[in-house]
Amino acid sequence: MNQGERLVIVGCSGAGGPCAMLAKKLMPQVDVTVIRKEEFFIVR
């Protein structure tokens, strides 16, 4: 991915959390956003 690109991961209970951590480790220049379905909770 190019610098300045964003990666959005929907869901964190299955493979979403580890996927986000691995993506950030492999591509530190990419903004990783994780969206979780909880009533009052969005994590970035």
N, C-alpha and C positions, 0 to 999 in steps of 0.2 A: 504494500500500500504506500501511497505517496505521503509526504509530510503534510500535516494539516487535515488529513482525512479522519473520519470518525467511524467507530464500530459500535453498533447498538446491539446488545444482547438482551433478549426478552426471556425472563424466567431465571431463577437462581437455585431452585431446589434440586434439580437433577444435575445436568452437566454444565449449566450456565455459569455457576460460580467458578469452577475450575477452568472453564473455557476463557472467562474474562481474565483470570490471573495469568494463564498461559499466553493469551494474546498480548497482554501488557508486557510480559517478560520477553516475548519474541519480537514485538514491535513497539518499543518504548515511545516512538514519536507519534503514535496513533492515540487519539482520545477514545477511551473505552467507557461506554455508558451501560449500566446494568439497570433494567427496569424490572421491578418485582411487583407482583400483584398482592398488595396489602392495603388496607383501608386508608392509612395516612402515611405511607412510607414509600418514598422513591429514593434510591441510592445512586450516587454518581461517583 
